Amino acid sequence: MQTTIFTNEELQDLKLASIGRKYNCTGDYVKKILIGVRGRKSVKSQKIVTDVIDILNIINRNPKVTL
């Protein structure tokens, strides 16, 4: 699994409680996984990290605005 440690700026863009609700855990547990306090070996933690990476890619991509 990715060893990415997420920054506080990246975590500010996320709704950790919503991600936790999706996986039936707390927002605090999600935050601990993302900052590297908790391990990422379980299937649940790997799915959380994958979802967060996908969300941040969507947030950070440049929109193509045409009128």
PyMOL Python script that loads the backbone (N, CA, C, O; Angstrom):
from pymol import cmd

cmd.read_pdbstr("""\
ATOM      1  N   MET A   1       0.841  -1.182   0.000  1.00  0.00           N
ATOM      2  CA  MET A   1       0.000   0.000   0.000  1.00  0.00           C
ATOM      3  C   MET A   1       0.881   1.238   0.000  1.00  0.00           C
ATOM      4  O   MET A   1       2.052   1.188   0.377  1.00  0.00           O
ATOM      5  N   GLN A   2       0.297   2.349  -0.429  1.00  0.00           N
ATOM      6  CA  GLN A   2       1.042   3.589  -0.495  1.00  0.00           C
ATOM      7  C   GLN A   2       1.493   4.010   0.900  1.00  0.00           C
ATOM      8  O   GLN A   2       0.790   3.801   1.889  1.00  0.00           O
ATOM      9  N   THR A   3       2.676   4.602   0.955  1.00  0.00           N
ATOM     10  CA  THR A   3       3.186   5.074   2.232  1.00  0.00           C
ATOM     11  C   THR A   3       3.008   6.574   2.365  1.00  0.00           C
ATOM     12  O   THR A   3       3.706   7.212   3.153  1.00  0.00           O
ATOM     13  N   THR A   4       2.093   7.140   1.614  1.00  0.00           N
ATOM     14  CA  THR A   4       1.848   8.568   1.639  1.00  0.00           C
ATOM     15  C   THR A   4       1.350   8.984   3.017  1.00  0.00           C
ATOM     16  O   THR A   4       0.403   8.406   3.551  1.00  0.00           O
ATOM     17  N   ILE A   5       1.995   9.987   3.578  1.00  0.00           N
ATOM     18  CA  ILE A   5       1.523  10.606   4.809  1.00  0.00           C
ATOM     19  C   ILE A   5       0.894  11.930   4.387  1.00  0.00           C
ATOM     20  O   ILE A   5       1.541  12.765   3.755  1.00  0.00           O
ATOM     21  N   PHE A   6      -0.352  12.105   4.738  1.00  0.00           N
ATOM     22  CA  PHE A   6      -1.091  13.277   4.297  1.00  0.00           C
ATOM     23  C   PHE A   6      -0.833  14.455   5.221  1.00  0.00           C
ATOM     24  O   PHE A   6      -0.659  14.286   6.428  1.00  0.00           O
ATOM     25  N   THR A   7      -0.809  15.660   4.640  1.00  0.00           N
ATOM     26  CA  THR A   7      -0.556  16.877   5.407  1.00  0.00           C
ATOM     27  C   THR A   7      -1.859  17.415   5.981  1.00  0.00           C
ATOM     28  O   THR A   7      -2.949  17.011   5.578  1.00  0.00           O
ATOM     29  N   ASN A   8      -1.722  18.337   6.931  1.00  0.00           N
ATOM     30  CA  ASN A   8      -2.903  18.959   7.527  1.00  0.00           C
ATOM     31  C   ASN A   8      -3.694  19.745   6.485  1.00  0.00           C
ATOM     32  O   ASN A   8      -4.922  19.796   6.555  1.00  0.00           O
ATOM     33  N   GLU A   9      -3.011  20.355   5.525  1.00  0.00           N
ATOM     34  CA  GLU A   9      -3.699  21.107   4.474  1.00  0.00           C
ATOM     35  C   GLU A   9      -4.562  20.183   3.621  1.00  0.00           C
ATOM     36  O   GLU A   9      -5.676  20.542   3.242  1.00  0.00           O
ATOM     37  N   GLU A  10      -4.050  19.005   3.325  1.00  0.00           N
ATOM     38  CA  GLU A  10      -4.828  18.040   2.553  1.00  0.00           C
ATOM     39  C   GLU A  10      -6.020  17.527   3.357  1.00  0.00           C
ATOM     40  O   GLU A  10      -7.105  17.334   2.809  1.00  0.00           O
ATOM     41  N   LEU A  11      -5.819  17.310   4.646  1.00  0.00           N
ATOM     42  CA  LEU A  11      -6.890  16.787   5.485  1.00  0.00           C
ATOM     43  C   LEU A  11      -7.996  17.810   5.705  1.00  0.00           C
ATOM     44  O   LEU A  11      -9.137  17.433   5.971  1.00  0.00           O
ATOM     45  N   GLN A  12      -7.681  19.091   5.600  1.00  0.00           N
ATOM     46  CA  GLN A  12      -8.695  20.130   5.763  1.00  0.00           C
ATOM     47  C   GLN A  12      -9.744  20.068   4.664  1.00  0.00           C
ATOM     48  O   GLN A  12     -10.892  20.454   4.884  1.00  0.00           O
ATOM     49  N   ASP A  13      -9.370  19.591   3.494  1.00  0.00           N
ATOM     50  CA  ASP A  13     -10.302  19.505   2.370  1.00  0.00           C
ATOM     51  C   ASP A  13     -11.259  18.324   2.490  1.00  0.00           C
ATOM     52  O   ASP A  13     -12.219  18.232   1.725  1.00  0.00           O
ATOM     53  N   LEU A  14     -11.015  17.428   3.430  1.00  0.00           N
ATOM     54  CA  LEU A  14     -11.798  16.197   3.539  1.00  0.00           C
ATOM     55  C   LEU A  14     -12.800  16.262   4.677  1.00  0.00           C
ATOM     56  O   LEU A  14     -12.591  16.964   5.667  1.00  0.00           O
ATOM     57  N   LYS A  15     -13.877  15.533   4.528  1.00  0.00           N
ATOM     58  CA  LYS A  15     -14.838  15.326   5.606  1.00  0.00           C
ATOM     59  C   LYS A  15     -14.552  13.942   6.184  1.00  0.00           C
ATOM     60  O   LYS A  15     -15.084  12.940   5.708  1.00  0.00           O
ATOM     61  N   LEU A  16     -13.714  13.897   7.206  1.00  0.00           N
ATOM     62  CA  LEU A  16     -13.253  12.630   7.753  1.00  0.00           C
ATOM     63  C   LEU A  16     -14.397  11.823   8.356  1.00  0.00           C
ATOM     64  O   LEU A  16     -14.396  10.595   8.277  1.00  0.00           O
ATOM     65  N   ALA A  17     -15.368  12.501   8.955  1.00  0.00           N
ATOM     66  CA  ALA A  17     -16.502  11.788   9.545  1.00  0.00           C
ATOM     67  C   ALA A  17     -17.315  11.085   8.466  1.00  0.00           C
ATOM     68  O   ALA A  17     -17.820   9.986   8.693  1.00  0.00           O
ATOM     69  N   SER A  18     -17.448  11.703   7.299  1.00  0.00           N
ATOM     70  CA  SER A  18     -18.196  11.070   6.201  1.00  0.00           C
ATOM     71  C   SER A  18     -17.474   9.842   5.670  1.00  0.00           C
ATOM     72  O   SER A  18     -18.100   8.828   5.361  1.00  0.00           O
ATOM     73  N   ILE A  19     -16.174   9.939   5.567  1.00  0.00           N
ATOM     74  CA  ILE A  19     -15.389   8.782   5.125  1.00  0.00           C
ATOM     75  C   ILE A  19     -15.499   7.671   6.167  1.00  0.00           C
ATOM     76  O   ILE A  19     -15.644   6.498   5.823  1.00  0.00           O
ATOM     77  N   GLY A  20     -15.428   8.047   7.433  1.00  0.00           N
ATOM     78  CA  GLY A  20     -15.567   7.065   8.508  1.00  0.00           C
ATOM     79  C   GLY A  20     -16.933   6.400   8.496  1.00  0.00           C
ATOM     80  O   GLY A  20     -17.042   5.197   8.730  1.00  0.00           O
ATOM     81  N   ARG A  21     -17.972   7.173   8.226  1.00  0.00           N
ATOM     82  CA  ARG A  21     -19.325   6.613   8.170  1.00  0.00           C
ATOM     83  C   ARG A  21     -19.437   5.581   7.047  1.00  0.00           C
ATOM     84  O   ARG A  21     -20.117   4.566   7.196  1.00  0.00           O
ATOM     85  N   LYS A  22     -18.781   5.842   5.947  1.00  0.00           N
ATOM     86  CA  LYS A  22     -18.810   4.899   4.826  1.00  0.00           C
ATOM     87  C   LYS A  22     -18.220   3.550   5.231  1.00  0.00           C
ATOM     88  O   LYS A  22     -18.703   2.501   4.804  1.00  0.00           O
ATOM     89  N   TYR A  23     -17.174   3.583   6.056  1.00  0.00           N
ATOM     90  CA  TYR A  23     -16.486   2.356   6.450  1.00  0.00           C
ATOM     91  C   TYR A  23     -16.816   1.911   7.872  1.00  0.00           C
ATOM     92  O   TYR A  23     -16.150   1.037   8.426  1.00  0.00           O
ATOM     93  N   ASN A  24     -17.849   2.517   8.457  1.00  0.00           N
ATOM     94  CA  ASN A  24     -18.329   2.129   9.780  1.00  0.00           C
ATOM     95  C   ASN A  24     -17.233   2.279  10.847  1.00  0.00           C
ATOM     96  O   ASN A  24     -16.990   1.368  11.639  1.00  0.00           O
ATOM     97  N   CYS A  25     -16.583   3.444  10.846  1.00  0.00           N
ATOM     98  CA  CYS A  25     -15.591   3.767  11.855  1.00  0.00           C
ATOM     99  C   CYS A  25     -15.669   5.266  12.137  1.00  0.00           C
ATOM    100  O   CYS A  25     -16.478   5.970  11.533  1.00  0.00           O
ATOM    101  N   THR A  26     -14.842   5.749  13.041  1.00  0.00           N
ATOM    102  CA  THR A  26     -14.894   7.161  13.408  1.00  0.00           C
ATOM    103  C   THR A  26     -13.986   8.005  12.515  1.00  0.00           C
ATOM    104  O   THR A  26     -13.078   7.493  11.861  1.00  0.00           O
ATOM    105  N   GLY A  27     -14.254   9.297  12.505  1.00  0.00           N
ATOM    106  CA  GLY A  27     -13.393  10.220  11.785  1.00  0.00           C
ATOM    107  C   GLY A  27     -12.007  10.277  12.390  1.00  0.00           C
ATOM    108  O   GLY A  27     -11.025  10.498  11.681  1.00  0.00           O
ATOM    109  N   ASP A  28     -11.918  10.078  13.701  1.00  0.00           N
ATOM    110  CA  ASP A  28     -10.623  10.060  14.377  1.00  0.00           C
ATOM    111  C   ASP A  28      -9.774   8.884  13.899  1.00  0.00           C
ATOM    112  O   ASP A  28      -8.570   9.028  13.687  1.00  0.00           O
ATOM    113  N   TYR A  29     -10.406   7.714  13.728  1.00  0.00           N
ATOM    114  CA  TYR A  29      -9.695   6.533  13.211  1.00  0.00           C
ATOM    115  C   TYR A  29      -9.188   6.797  11.792  1.00  0.00           C
ATOM    116  O   TYR A  29      -8.062   6.437  11.448  1.00  0.00           O
ATOM    117  N   VAL A  30     -10.034   7.432  10.975  1.00  0.00           N
ATOM    118  CA  VAL A  30      -9.634   7.764   9.602  1.00  0.00           C
ATOM    119  C   VAL A  30      -8.432   8.697   9.625  1.00  0.00           C
ATOM    120  O   VAL A  30      -7.475   8.497   8.878  1.00  0.00           O
ATOM    121  N   LYS A  31      -8.477   9.715  10.479  1.00  0.00           N
ATOM    122  CA  LYS A  31      -7.371  10.673  10.557  1.00  0.00           C
ATOM    123  C   LYS A  31      -6.084   9.980  10.995  1.00  0.00           C
ATOM    124  O   LYS A  31      -5.015  10.262  10.453  1.00  0.00           O
ATOM    125  N   LYS A  32      -6.175   9.076  11.970  1.00  0.00           N
ATOM    126  CA  LYS A  32      -4.982   8.366  12.442  1.00  0.00           C
ATOM    127  C   LYS A  32      -4.372   7.511  11.341  1.00  0.00           C
ATOM    128  O   LYS A  32      -3.149   7.405  11.250  1.00  0.00           O
ATOM    129  N   ILE A  33      -5.201   6.904  10.508  1.00  0.00           N
ATOM    130  CA  ILE A  33      -4.689   6.126   9.372  1.00  0.00           C
ATOM    131  C   ILE A  33      -3.965   7.046   8.405  1.00  0.00           C
ATOM    132  O   ILE A  33      -2.879   6.722   7.923  1.00  0.00           O
ATOM    133  N   LEU A  34      -4.564   8.191   8.123  1.00  0.00           N
ATOM    134  CA  LEU A  34      -4.021   9.086   7.105  1.00  0.00           C
ATOM    135  C   LEU A  34      -2.734   9.785   7.532  1.00  0.00           C
ATOM    136  O   LEU A  34      -1.882  10.077   6.694  1.00  0.00           O
ATOM    137  N   ILE A  35      -2.587  10.055   8.831  1.00  0.00           N
ATOM    138  CA  ILE A  35      -1.355  10.710   9.277  1.00  0.00           C
ATOM    139  C   ILE A  35      -0.281   9.713   9.676  1.00  0.00           C
ATOM    140  O   ILE A  35       0.840  10.103  10.002  1.00  0.00           O
ATOM    141  N   GLY A  36      -0.614   8.429   9.651  1.00  0.00           N
ATOM    142  CA  GLY A  36       0.394   7.401   9.869  1.00  0.00           C
ATOM    143  C   GLY A  36       0.498   6.876  11.287  1.00  0.00           C
ATOM    144  O   GLY A  36       1.421   6.119  11.589  1.00  0.00           O
ATOM    145  N   VAL A  37      -0.426   7.257  12.174  1.00  0.00           N
ATOM    146  CA  VAL A  37      -0.387   6.756  13.549  1.00  0.00           C
ATOM    147  C   VAL A  37      -0.842   5.305  13.596  1.00  0.00           C
ATOM    148  O   VAL A  37      -0.263   4.498  14.323  1.00  0.00           O
ATOM    149  N   ARG A  38      -1.868   4.967  12.833  1.00  0.00           N
ATOM    150  CA  ARG A  38      -2.387   3.596  12.763  1.00  0.00           C
ATOM    151  C   ARG A  38      -1.824   2.900  11.531  1.00  0.00           C
ATOM    152  O   ARG A  38      -1.460   3.550  10.550  1.00  0.00           O
ATOM    153  N   GLY A  39      -1.758   1.609  11.589  1.00  0.00           N
ATOM    154  CA  GLY A  39      -1.246   0.826  10.471  1.00  0.00           C
ATOM    155  C   GLY A  39      -2.205   0.809   9.295  1.00  0.00           C
ATOM    156  O   GLY A  39      -3.391   1.108   9.430  1.00  0.00           O
ATOM    157  N   ARG A  40      -1.664   0.453   8.142  1.00  0.00           N
ATOM    158  CA  ARG A  40      -2.461   0.402   6.912  1.00  0.00           C
ATOM    159  C   ARG A  40      -2.486  -0.999   6.319  1.00  0.00           C
ATOM    160  O   ARG A  40      -2.597  -1.163   5.104  1.00  0.00           O
ATOM    161  N   LYS A  41      -2.385  -1.998   7.169  1.00  0.00           N
ATOM    162  CA  LYS A  41      -2.337  -3.362   6.666  1.00  0.00           C
ATOM    163  C   LYS A  41      -3.710  -3.977   6.477  1.00  0.00           C
ATOM    164  O   LYS A  41      -3.861  -4.911   5.689  1.00  0.00           O
ATOM    165  N   SER A  42      -4.713  -3.477   7.180  1.00  0.00           N
ATOM    166  CA  SER A  42      -6.047  -4.068   7.065  1.00  0.00           C
ATOM    167  C   SER A  42      -6.700  -3.648   5.755  1.00  0.00           C
ATOM    168  O   SER A  42      -6.325  -2.645   5.149  1.00  0.00           O
ATOM    169  N   VAL A  43      -7.669  -4.423   5.338  1.00  0.00           N
ATOM    170  CA  VAL A  43      -8.390  -4.134   4.103  1.00  0.00           C
ATOM    171  C   VAL A  43      -9.123  -2.802   4.228  1.00  0.00           C
ATOM    172  O   VAL A  43      -9.139  -2.004   3.291  1.00  0.00           O
ATOM    173  N   LYS A  44      -9.731  -2.568   5.396  1.00  0.00           N
ATOM    174  CA  LYS A  44     -10.473  -1.324   5.619  1.00  0.00           C
ATOM    175  C   LYS A  44      -9.557  -0.108   5.493  1.00  0.00           C
ATOM    176  O   LYS A  44      -9.911   0.866   4.829  1.00  0.00           O
ATOM    177  N   SER A  45      -8.401  -0.158   6.116  1.00  0.00           N
ATOM    178  CA  SER A  45      -7.492   0.989   6.062  1.00  0.00           C
ATOM    179  C   SER A  45      -6.949   1.212   4.654  1.00  0.00           C
ATOM    180  O   SER A  45      -6.741   2.354   4.245  1.00  0.00           O
ATOM    181  N   GLN A  46      -6.721   0.143   3.917  1.00  0.00           N
ATOM    182  CA  GLN A  46      -6.255   0.288   2.540  1.00  0.00           C
ATOM    183  C   GLN A  46      -7.322   0.924   1.664  1.00  0.00           C
ATOM    184  O   GLN A  46      -7.011   1.739   0.796  1.00  0.00           O
ATOM    185  N   LYS A  47      -8.583   0.554   1.890  1.00  0.00           N
ATOM    186  CA  LYS A  47      -9.673   1.155   1.121  1.00  0.00           C
ATOM    187  C   LYS A  47      -9.843   2.627   1.464  1.00  0.00           C
ATOM    188  O   LYS A  47     -10.125   3.441   0.585  1.00  0.00           O
ATOM    189  N   ILE A  48      -9.674   2.972   2.731  1.00  0.00           N
ATOM    190  CA  ILE A  48      -9.772   4.374   3.145  1.00  0.00           C
ATOM    191  C   ILE A  48      -8.700   5.201   2.462  1.00  0.00           C
ATOM    192  O   ILE A  48      -8.991   6.271   1.927  1.00  0.00           O
ATOM    193  N   VAL A  49      -7.464   4.723   2.472  1.00  0.00           N
ATOM    194  CA  VAL A  49      -6.366   5.457   1.842  1.00  0.00           C
ATOM    195  C   VAL A  49      -6.606   5.602   0.342  1.00  0.00           C
ATOM    196  O   VAL A  49      -6.373   6.673  -0.219  1.00  0.00           O
ATOM    197  N   THR A  50      -7.063   4.552  -0.304  1.00  0.00           N
ATOM    198  CA  THR A  50      -7.345   4.609  -1.739  1.00  0.00           C
ATOM    199  C   THR A  50      -8.425   5.634  -2.043  1.00  0.00           C
ATOM    200  O   THR A  50      -8.295   6.409  -2.990  1.00  0.00           O
ATOM    201  N   ASP A  51      -9.491   5.646  -1.249  1.00  0.00           N
ATOM    202  CA  ASP A  51     -10.559   6.622  -1.451  1.00  0.00           C
ATOM    203  C   ASP A  51     -10.059   8.047  -1.247  1.00  0.00           C
ATOM    204  O   ASP A  51     -10.410   8.943  -2.014  1.00  0.00           O
ATOM    205  N   VAL A  52      -9.251   8.260  -0.231  1.00  0.00           N
ATOM    206  CA  VAL A  52      -8.738   9.604   0.037  1.00  0.00           C
ATOM    207  C   VAL A  52      -7.832  10.069  -1.090  1.00  0.00           C
ATOM    208  O   VAL A  52      -7.894  11.233  -1.486  1.00  0.00           O
ATOM    209  N   ILE A  53      -7.005   9.201  -1.605  1.00  0.00           N
ATOM    210  CA  ILE A  53      -6.156   9.564  -2.742  1.00  0.00           C
ATOM    211  C   ILE A  53      -7.016   9.951  -3.939  1.00  0.00           C
ATOM    212  O   ILE A  53      -6.729  10.938  -4.617  1.00  0.00           O
ATOM    213  N   ASP A  54      -8.068   9.179  -4.203  1.00  0.00           N
ATOM    214  CA  ASP A  54      -8.977   9.503  -5.303  1.00  0.00           C
ATOM    215  C   ASP A  54      -9.658  10.851  -5.092  1.00  0.00           C
ATOM    216  O   ASP A  54      -9.760  11.649  -6.024  1.00  0.00           O
ATOM    217  N   ILE A  55     -10.121  11.105  -3.873  1.00  0.00           N
ATOM    218  CA  ILE A  55     -10.794  12.372  -3.568  1.00  0.00           C
ATOM    219  C   ILE A  55      -9.840  13.547  -3.765  1.00  0.00           C
ATOM    220  O   ILE A  55     -10.207  14.552  -4.374  1.00  0.00           O
ATOM    221  N   LEU A  56      -8.617  13.422  -3.251  1.00  0.00           N
ATOM    222  CA  LEU A  56      -7.649  14.515  -3.386  1.00  0.00           C
ATOM    223  C   LEU A  56      -7.245  14.739  -4.843  1.00  0.00           C
ATOM    224  O   LEU A  56      -6.988  15.875  -5.239  1.00  0.00           O
ATOM    225  N   ASN A  57      -7.186  13.684  -5.639  1.00  0.00           N
ATOM    226  CA  ASN A  57      -6.901  13.852  -7.068  1.00  0.00           C
ATOM    227  C   ASN A  57      -8.010  14.635  -7.746  1.00  0.00           C
ATOM    228  O   ASN A  57      -7.740  15.474  -8.605  1.00  0.00           O
ATOM    229  N   ILE A  58      -9.245  14.373  -7.374  1.00  0.00           N
ATOM    230  CA  ILE A  58     -10.374  15.117  -7.941  1.00  0.00           C
ATOM    231  C   ILE A  58     -10.323  16.575  -7.508  1.00  0.00           C
ATOM    232  O   ILE A  58     -10.544  17.470  -8.324  1.00  0.00           O
ATOM    233  N   ILE A  59     -10.036  16.822  -6.241  1.00  0.00           N
ATOM    234  CA  ILE A  59      -9.985  18.192  -5.726  1.00  0.00           C
ATOM    235  C   ILE A  59      -8.863  18.990  -6.379  1.00  0.00           C
ATOM    236  O   ILE A  59      -9.038  20.171  -6.677  1.00  0.00           O
ATOM    237  N   ASN A  60      -7.724  18.365  -6.601  1.00  0.00           N
ATOM    238  CA  ASN A  60      -6.537  19.083  -7.076  1.00  0.00           C
ATOM    239  C   ASN A  60      -6.398  19.169  -8.586  1.00  0.00           C
ATOM    240  O   ASN A  60      -5.509  19.870  -9.071  1.00  0.00           O
ATOM    241  N   ARG A  61      -7.233  18.492  -9.341  1.00  0.00           N
ATOM    242  CA  ARG A  61      -7.066  18.572 -10.793  1.00  0.00           C
ATOM    243  C   ARG A  61      -7.576  19.914 -11.300  1.00  0.00           C
ATOM    244  O   ARG A  61      -8.454  20.537 -10.704  1.00  0.00           O
ATOM    245  N   ASN A  62      -6.999  20.335 -12.411  1.00  0.00           N
ATOM    246  CA  ASN A  62      -7.355  21.623 -12.999  1.00  0.00           C
ATOM    247  C   ASN A  62      -8.606  21.463 -13.846  1.00  0.00           C
ATOM    248  O   ASN A  62      -8.643  20.639 -14.760  1.00  0.00           O
ATOM    249  N   PRO A  63      -9.630  22.248 -13.543  1.00  0.00           N
ATOM    250  CA  PRO A  63     -10.849  22.156 -14.341  1.00  0.00           C
ATOM    251  C   PRO A  63     -10.666  22.830 -15.695  1.00  0.00           C
ATOM    252  O   PRO A  63      -9.968  23.837 -15.818  1.00  0.00           O
ATOM    253  N   LYS A  64     -11.302  22.259 -16.697  1.00  0.00           N
ATOM    254  CA  LYS A  64     -11.311  22.862 -18.028  1.00  0.00           C
ATOM    255  C   LYS A  64     -12.653  23.557 -18.188  1.00  0.00           C
ATOM    256  O   LYS A  64     -13.681  22.917 -18.411  1.00  0.00           O
ATOM    257  N   VAL A  65     -12.623  24.864 -18.071  1.00  0.00           N
ATOM    258  CA  VAL A  65     -13.845  25.638 -18.138  1.00  0.00           C
ATOM    259  C   VAL A  65     -13.981  26.223 -19.532  1.00  0.00           C
ATOM    260  O   VAL A  65     -13.125  26.976 -19.995  1.00  0.00           O
ATOM    261  N   THR A  66     -15.054  25.868 -20.178  1.00  0.00           N
ATOM    262  CA  THR A  66     -15.359  26.456 -21.483  1.00  0.00           C
ATOM    263  C   THR A  66     -16.773  26.999 -21.440  1.00  0.00           C
ATOM    264  O   THR A  66     -17.678  26.377 -20.883  1.00  0.00           O
ATOM    265  N   LEU A  67     -16.946  28.134 -22.019  1.00  0.00           N
ATOM    266  CA  LEU A  67     -18.266  28.765 -22.045  1.00  0.00           C
ATOM    267  C   LEU A  67     -18.836  28.768 -23.434  1.00  0.00           C
ATOM    268  O   LEU A  67     -19.944  29.260 -23.646  1.00  0.00           O
TER     269      LEU A  67
END
""", "prot")
cmd.dss("prot")
cmd.show_as("cartoon", "prot")
cmd.util.cbc("prot")
cmd.orient("prot")
